[in-house]
Amino acid sequence: MREWGRLPQEVIGELLRVEWDHPVRLRERLAGARRFPIKQSLKPPTGSQALEDVGHFHDYVAAWRRWPKPHQVIWMSRQFRQLGDCDVPVRLEIESVQALIEVLGKPAIDRSMGWTARIEPLLALEKGLYPTLIKQLLELEKLPVEGAKLLAHVLPQLHRGMGEGRYLRALPLRGMDTKFLEVNQSLVVALLDGLHGQEVSSSGGLEQWLGCIPTPSNWLYVRPLCPKVRGHLAGFDLLRLPLEQLLEHPLPGERVLVVENLQSGFGLPDLPDTVAVFGGGRNTVWLQAQWLAEKRIGYWGDLDTWGLKFLADARFMQPHIEALMMDKATLLAHIERGVSEGSSATPPQRGLTADEDALFKELRSGALGIGRLEQERLSQDYVVKSLHRWLGGAKSCRPAWLE
């Protein structure tokens, strides 16, 4: 690559890279946070360099003389041996965003026209939205122009508390669908914050600001494992409930069996006076539910460092949880089905018994030759016997991990 005499296409390529395709810098230019002009050195030659390649020197000077906006090219008079006095282009100065767009040509012009089409209907609501719109420019670009018009149509309809007693999808909006609102929620929040002085974010989000019923999330499967418990759940064999409902509404039965993985929950046998909750994986937040303090709780997860960490997290909320099939005996009985663990969990500070803590360390170090045994790899007869053994055991008054 030549060290001197940059030609127009080289400079345009550099402007594309460092200004136009650089999201942060582009937004700063549009917002006026980065000052103009943009200065690009044209790397004028020394006398010896010009003499070494006189042909390129003449091409370089001629190319910048043809530049369509001469006022942008800064020239300097230089004296060259054998070439005499010459005016040499030394710098290109771009004075504004519009000038940058024109320099970059049709793709940039088309893109800027797209910005205008999307921003104008929103600026018509409030001119003070401009800084917010520039911050959200890349998100706005993902919308079709009609989508920006829909935003401008819906924003005035949204106000604090209007969703009381409704889910977000049930808002009484005119002339638009609520799926659009949900899909573009982050953009809507940013624009509402711009209109209402950050009210929405400070309220905790769109649903909270509108007063909507929280959209259910973190779904878990609930499966009654005997006819008695099934009868208390309207005869359903399987239910899928959001975390929020499990926090507030007690499940029937004397025992709750928590199972980490989905398929293992489907493989459970019938167990008297027991309901299973499964498929939550690492999501143990629902175990904060106060009603669980009165239940006998069994916990069955993968035999790896992550499974033991989730067990410890669960015990932090319900200290009387009993671990099932998460011991060294279970591991050794199925060791040929074990695999290595990709990345290990950080050792929990509390929540494991001495034996479980020792097993955690062995799994993490690879001392047993494996690091992970999925609960789905346990023999079904072993699972059934272990669960019935748990049923026959007495509920401990003092959690074993505190011994």
C-alpha positions in Angstrom: 0.0 0.0 0.0 1.4 3.4 -1.0 2.4 5.6 2.0 1.4 8.9 0.3 -1.0 10.5 -2.1 -4.4 9.2 -1.1 -6.9 9.2 -3.9 -10.6 10.1 -3.5 -11.9 6.5 -3.4 -9.4 5.6 -0.6 -10.7 8.6 1.5 -14.3 7.7 0.8 -13.6 4.1 2.0 -12.1 5.5 5.2 -15.0 7.8 5.8 -17.4 4.8 5.4 -15.4 2.8 7.9 -14.7 5.3 10.6 -17.8 7.5 10.3 -20.8 6.0 8.5 -20.4 2.4 9.6 -19.4 3.3 13.1 -22.8 3.4 15.0 -21.6 5.3 18.1 -19.7 8.0 16.1 -22.5 8.3 13.5 -25.0 9.0 16.3 -22.7 11.5 17.9 -22.4 13.3 14.6 -26.1 13.4 14.1 -26.8 14.6 17.6 -24.1 17.3 17.4 -22.0 15.7 20.1 -19.0 15.3 17.8 -18.0 18.5 16.1 -17.4 19.2 12.5 -15.5 19.4 10.2 -14.3 15.9 9.7 -10.7 16.2 8.6 -9.1 13.5 6.5 -5.4 13.8 5.7 -4.6 13.2 2.0 -1.0 12.3 2.9 0.9 14.7 0.6 4.3 13.5 -0.6 7.7 14.7 0.3 9.9 15.9 -2.5 11.7 12.6 -2.8 8.5 10.6 -2.8 7.0 12.7 -5.6 10.1 12.2 -7.7 10.1 8.5 -7.2 6.6 8.2 -8.7 5.9 11.3 -10.8 2.9 9.5 -12.5 1.1 8.9 -9.3 1.9 12.4 -8.1 0.2 13.9 -11.2 -2.8 11.5 -10.8 -3.2 12.4 -7.2 -3.2 16.2 -7.8 -5.5 15.8 -10.9 -8.0 13.6 -8.9 -8.5 16.2 -6.2 -8.8 19.0 -8.7 -11.8 17.1 -10.1 -13.4 16.8 -6.6 -17.0 18.1 -7.1 -16.9 20.5 -4.1 -13.5 22.3 -4.3 -14.0 24.2 -1.1 -13.7 20.9 0.8 -10.1 20.3 -0.4 -7.4 22.2 1.4 -4.3 23.0 -0.7 -0.8 24.0 0.1 1.9 25.4 -2.0 5.0 23.2 -2.0 8.4 23.5 -3.9 9.7 20.3 -5.3 13.1 19.9 -6.8 12.8 19.3 -10.6 9.0 19.8 -10.4 9.1 23.4 -9.2 6.3 25.1 -7.2 3.1 23.1 -7.0 -0.2 23.4 -5.3 -0.7 20.1 -3.4 -3.9 18.8 -1.8 -3.2 18.1 1.9 -6.6 17.6 3.6 -10.3 17.0 2.9 -12.7 18.7 5.3 -16.3 17.6 5.5 -18.4 20.4 7.1 -21.7 18.7 7.9 -23.7 15.5 8.1 -25.4 16.5 4.8 -22.0 17.0 3.2 -20.8 13.6 4.4 -23.9 12.0 3.0 -23.3 13.6 -0.4 -19.6 12.5 -0.4 -20.6 8.9 0.3 -23.1 8.8 -2.5 -26.3 7.0 -3.3 -26.3 4.3 -0.6 -25.9 7.0 2.1 -28.4 9.2 0.5 -31.0 6.4 0.4 -30.3 5.6 4.0 -30.7 9.2 5.1 -34.0 9.4 3.2 -35.1 6.3 5.2 -34.2 8.1 8.4 -36.2 11.1 7.4 -39.3 9.1 6.5 -39.2 7.3 9.9 -38.3 10.3 12.1 -40.6 13.0 10.7 -43.9 11.5 11.9 -42.4 11.0 15.4 -40.9 14.5 15.5 -44.4 15.8 14.7 -45.5 14.6 18.1 -42.7 16.4 19.9 -39.6 18.1 18.5 -37.8 17.4 21.7 -37.8 13.7 20.8 -34.9 14.3 18.4 -32.1 13.2 20.8 -34.0 10.1 21.7 -34.7 9.2 18.1 -31.0 9.6 17.2 -30.1 7.2 20.1 -32.6 4.7 18.8 -31.7 5.2 15.2 -30.5 1.7 14.5 -33.7 0.2 16.1 -35.8 2.6 14.0 -34.1 1.5 10.8 -35.3 -2.0 11.5 -38.9 -0.9 11.2 -40.6 -0.4 7.9 -41.7 3.2 7.3 -45.3 2.2 8.1 -44.0 0.9 11.5 -42.7 4.3 12.4 -46.1 5.8 11.5 -47.7 3.2 13.7 -45.4 4.3 16.6 -46.4 7.9 16.0 -50.1 6.7 16.1 -49.8 4.7 19.3 -47.6 6.8 21.5 -50.2 9.5 22.2 -52.7 6.8 23.2 -50.5 5.4 26.0 -50.7 6.9 29.4 -49.9 5.9 33.0 -52.4 3.5 34.5 -54.5 2.8 31.4 -53.9 -0.9 31.5 -55.2 -1.6 35.0 -56.9 -5.0 35.2 -55.6 -6.0 31.7 -52.7 -7.8 30.2 -50.6 -5.8 27.8 -52.1 -7.5 24.8 -55.6 -6.4 25.9 -55.0 -2.6 25.9 -57.8 -0.6 24.3 -55.9 0.8 21.4 -57.4 2.4 18.3 -56.2 1.5 14.8 -53.4 -0.9 15.6 -52.6 -4.3 17.0 -51.1 -4.9 20.4 -48.6 -7.4 19.0 -46.8 -4.5 17.4 -46.6 -2.9 20.8 -45.2 -6.0 22.5 -42.6 -6.7 19.7 -41.3 -3.2 19.8 -41.5 -2.7 23.5 -38.0 -1.5 24.1 -38.3 1.2 21.4 -41.7 2.2 22.8 -40.3 2.6 26.3 -37.4 4.7 25.0 -39.7 7.1 23.1 -42.2 7.3 26.0 -39.3 8.1 28.3 -38.4 10.9 26.0 -42.0 12.2 26.0 -42.5 11.8 29.8 -39.2 12.5 31.4 -38.0 8.9 32.0 -41.3 8.1 33.8 -41.6 4.6 32.2 -38.2 3.3 33.1 -38.3 4.7 36.6 -41.6 2.9 37.1 -40.0 -0.4 36.2 -41.0 -0.8 32.6 -44.0 -0.5 30.2 -46.3 -2.9 31.9 -45.7 -1.4 35.3 -46.2 2.2 34.0 -49.4 1.2 32.2 -50.6 -0.7 35.3 -51.0 -3.9 33.3 -51.3 -7.4 34.8 -47.7 -8.8 34.4 -47.5 -11.1 31.3 -46.9 -14.6 32.6 -43.3 -15.8 32.3 -40.9 -18.5 33.5 -43.4 -21.3 32.9 -43.2 -24.5 34.9 -44.9 -27.8 34.5 -47.1 -29.1 37.4 -48.0 -32.8 37.5 -50.1 -34.4 40.2 -48.7 -37.9 40.9 -51.8 -39.5 42.5 -55.6 -39.5 42.0 -56.1 -37.6 45.3 -53.9 -34.7 44.3 -55.3 -34.8 40.8 -58.8 -34.3 42.2 -57.7 -31.1 43.9 -56.5 -29.8 40.5 -59.8 -30.3 38.7 -58.7 -33.7 37.5 -55.9 -32.4 35.2 -53.0 -34.7 34.6 -50.7 -31.9 33.6 -50.7 -28.1 34.0 -48.3 -25.4 32.9 -48.2 -22.4 35.2 -46.2 -19.2 35.4 -43.8 -18.6 38.2 -45.9 -15.8 39.5 -48.9 -18.0 40.2 -46.8 -20.7 41.9 -45.5 -18.0 44.3 -49.0 -17.1 45.4 -51.1 -20.2 45.2 -50.3 -23.4 47.2 -50.3 -26.7 45.5 -52.2 -29.6 47.1 -50.5 -32.7 48.5 -48.2 -33.4 51.4 -45.1 -33.5 49.3 -43.6 -31.5 46.4 -41.1 -33.1 44.1 -38.9 -30.5 42.3 -37.3 -31.9 39.1 -34.7 -29.9 37.2 -35.4 -31.2 33.6 -38.5 -31.5 31.6 -38.3 -35.0 30.3 -37.4 -36.4 33.7 -40.6 -34.9 35.0 -42.6 -36.8 32.4 -40.9 -40.0 33.5 -42.0 -39.9 37.1 -44.0 -42.8 38.6 -47.2 -42.5 40.6 -46.5 -41.3 44.2 -49.1 -40.9 46.9 -50.0 -37.4 48.1 -47.3 -35.8 45.9 -47.2 -33.2 43.2 -44.2 -32.7 40.9 -43.0 -29.3 39.6 -40.5 -29.6 36.8 -38.9 -28.1 33.7 -37.6 -24.9 35.5 -33.9 -25.8 35.1 -31.9 -23.2 36.9 -35.0 -21.2 37.7 -35.5 -21.8 41.4 -37.0 -18.3 42.2 -40.5 -19.8 42.7 -39.1 -21.8 45.7 -39.4 -18.5 47.7 -43.2 -19.3 48.0 -44.1 -19.2 51.7 -46.5 -22.1 51.4 -43.6 -24.5 50.7 -42.4 -24.1 54.3 -45.2 -26.5 55.3 -44.4 -29.1 52.6 -41.9 -31.9 52.4 -39.8 -31.1 49.4 -37.6 -33.4 47.4 -35.2 -32.0 44.8 -33.8 -34.1 41.9 -31.4 -32.5 39.4 -28.4 -33.4 37.2 -25.4 -34.8 38.9 -22.9 -32.2 37.9 -21.5 -29.0 39.5 -24.4 -26.9 38.0 -27.0 -29.3 39.3 -25.5 -29.2 42.8 -25.3 -25.4 42.6 -29.0 -25.2 41.7 -29.7 -27.5 44.7 -27.7 -25.1 47.0 -29.7 -22.1 45.5 -33.0 -23.9 46.2 -31.9 -24.7 49.8 -31.2 -21.0 50.4 -34.9 -20.4 49.9 -36.2 -23.7 51.5 -33.6 -25.1 53.9 -35.5 -28.3 54.5 -35.2 -29.5 50.9 -34.1 -33.1 50.6 -31.8 -34.0 47.7 -32.8 -37.1 45.7 -30.4 -39.2 43.6 -27.7 -36.5 43.8 -25.1 -38.5 45.7 -21.9 -40.4 45.0 -23.7 -43.8 45.2 -26.0 -42.8 42.3 -23.1 -41.5 40.3 -21.1 -44.7 40.7 -24.1 -46.9 39.9 -24.3 -45.2 36.4 -20.7 -43.9 35.9 -20.4 -45.5 32.5 -23.1 -43.1 31.3 -21.3 -40.0 32.5 -19.6 -37.4 30.3 -17.3 -34.5 30.8 -18.7 -31.1 31.9 -18.0 -28.2 29.6 -17.6 -25.5 32.2 -18.0 -25.9 35.9 -20.0 -23.8 38.3 -18.5 -21.7 41.0 -18.6 -23.6 44.3 -21.6 -22.4 46.4 -20.8 -20.8 49.8 -23.6 -22.7 51.5 -26.5 -25.1 50.9 -24.6 -28.4 50.4 -24.0 -31.1 52.9 -20.5 -32.2 53.6 -20.9 -35.2 51.3 -22.4 -33.1 48.5 -19.6 -30.5 48.8 -17.0 -33.3 48.5 -18.9 -34.7 45.4 -18.9 -31.2 43.9 -15.2 -30.9 44.3 -14.6 -34.4 42.8 -16.8 -33.6 39.8 -15.1 -30.3 39.3 -11.6 -31.8 39.4 -12.4 -34.8 37.2 -11.2 -37.1 39.9 -14.0 -39.6 39.2 -13.2 -39.7 35.4 -16.5 -37.8 34.6 -17.9 -34.4 35.4 -21.6 -34.8 34.5 -24.3 -37.4 34.8 -27.7 -36.3 33.4 -30.7 -37.3 35.4 -32.3 -38.7 32.3 -29.5 -41.3 32.1 -30.5 -43.0 35.4 -32.1 -46.4 35.0 -35.9 -46.1 35.5 -36.1 -48.9 38.1 -33.4 -47.1 40.1 -35.4 -43.9 39.9 -38.6 -45.6 41.1 -36.9 -47.4 44.0 -35.2 -44.1 45.1 -38.4 -42.1 45.0 -40.3 -44.8 47.0 -37.4 -44.9 49.5 -37.8 -41.1 49.9 -41.6 -41.6 50.5 -40.8 -44.0 53.3 -38.3 -41.7 55.0 -39.1 -39.4 57.9 -39.1 -35.7 57.4 -36.1 -34.2 59.1 -36.6 -31.3 61.5 -33.1 -30.0 61.0 -31.8 -29.7 57.4 -29.0 -32.2 56.8 -26.8 -29.5 55.1 -26.7 -27.6 58.4 -25.4 -30.6 60.4 
